[in-house]
């Protein structure tokens, strides 16, 4: 652009706007108020530490473990057709041939039976793909082998036990399998353990129950507890070999402790053996109430290390070896407040200082196996279990009530360092300290100006605890690990217009995780009833990075979970009717997803958008915009393309510039880096923005420049 030392009154003075790097987006401020390197919009994008914006990596399905034998509409009452021949499994497909034309309609359900030589055996309802009048294919997933026998293909079958959805998830590490990483999925009739490293699956059965509502699974020691609101919790011992199964925890009225007079007590190599009829379990605590000649102290407490049926138990001691004694009496640890209760059928729970902490919404009475569960109509009380005994809660000393005299209810808790438990209610935040000894615990009100609306949004990042409130995403700061301070402004202040898109009537199911220096928050937006978008905050750049979506209205981010080791570690999303998917996984610019139980994988283009700040030349004058330049690069995994345009303000308009392919003459090949330039067409306006909307691959923007001249000095209005 020609430049001179002086310009006359009628000269058009050159002006330009430029960004040579990007770090985040902000849509609360006007586009012309944004600082250097901040975009006005970022959809499905990522900001690298080197200042590049790029279309995010694609979502990749890892497991769709449930196959639905239920019917979907429309379905057809086909007559049976017998196969004439079949192929082996090729890219998950079996080809079935018929001697005469069939009547199957493409992408409808049919029941398939009679195939041999394939593991696992394909039998059930399958979506058929019609390839000719005498041939169809079915997707059998990870099955292997060469199809044999004679297939019978006919009308789909109805099965009332068909899996309808996924109701809960958790990460799990198998101690017996070299800490192999797993993701657990709770279905209707069984839980599936998915090995993230090997893709192997193991079914964990239920005790003759059907899950029909959301559950919360939480690891305590090496066990997984499944919490069901108003129902007896289930527990699995964490062993994947044999016949893994969940069992119901002991319920009913709690049998208070009785004395256990030992008929024998001895110590060998630091292990005490007590001979007595008992109902104790490993991890239970006993108290010595009569010491006899044991060499121990009265009121000493011991944790059971092993049991031999109901005849004896063991624990570790530091006393010298002694022979059999008969004058020792134990009692199971008594409540410091006068009574115990089993886990009170909570909707959720967390682990804090070797205790289970959960809402005390219900009372448990009746007999074991046939409990009476009574709703207390109380939603603002927490109850603590005993240390190392998850199913025994102290009814008096272990119970805490919040916001007396105010209508409020618990949302969630978070275990922080130095024996601090942060308690979130709908309208306030509290702190419980010194919970190792419940008699000395202290409850402190931190704030009643705001509360939390989604339990799973609560995440700790360093000294920050982040959560979703009515006013957006907030952060509490333990600046010195002792004093908790709330920040005056929400963390989401820079994207407040996007926060207002959240459907807060259904935001209680929002999901938050922290991984790779990013906070991911899945929420329902634009009237959705389920989580259909993910807001991402980048802690390296200290800016909001993207709003992620998937171009399928059936898709939902039901659960977010961090799982895996090494290259398999990452953010996994579980959608209600599909299965396990890994975020930011493939370099193709497409999302490979399953959004229906029993459905097939879909490849959907990732619709990313980047819109720059408004370039104004730092003046209010109107300009004639002449030229643009963009440094654009394709990823190393695939070729790229995008539609380019500019958006003008006063006069308001959107002007297409063309696509990368049309301007460059071809798609941007893998890893190719170019400096694209073009003319705009001399539109007159106060400001101008650059917009990139990807249509293929993962294009990235490294720098932008738009140039023009000050012009249009007329006093007429420009709108």
Secondary structure, DSSP 8 states (H G I E B T S, - for coil): ----S---TT---EEEEEES---EE--SS-GGG--TTEESEEESEEE-TTS-EEE--EEEEEE------S--SS------EE-SEE-B-BTTEEEEE-SS-----TTEEEEEEEEEEEES---EEEEEEEEETTEEEEE-TT-EEEEEEEEEEES----TT------EEEEEEEGGGTTEEEEEEE-SSEEEEEETTT--EEEEE-SS----S--EEEEETTEEEEEETTEEEEEE-S--SSS-B-EE---SS-----EEE-SEEEEETTEEEEE------TT-EEEEEE-TTSS--TT-EEE--EEETTTEEEEE--S--EEEE---EEEE---SSS-EE-----S-EEEETTEEEEE--EEEEEETTEEEEEE-S--SEEEEEETTEEEEEETTTTEEE-STTS---EEEEEEETTTEEEEEESS-EEEEE--SSGGG-EEEEEESS---S-GGG-EEETTEEEEEETTEEEEEEETTSS-EEE-SS-TTGGGHHHHTTB-GGGGGG-EEEEETTEEEEEE-BTT-SS--EEEEEETTTTEEEEEE--S-TT----EEEEE-SGGG-EEEEE-TTS-EEEEEEESSSEEEE--STT---EEEE---EEE---B-TTSSS-EEEEEEEEEEE--SSS-BEEEEEEEEETTTEEEEEEEHHHHHSS-B-TT-EEEEEEEEEEEEESEEEEEEEEEES--EEEEEEEEEEE-----S---
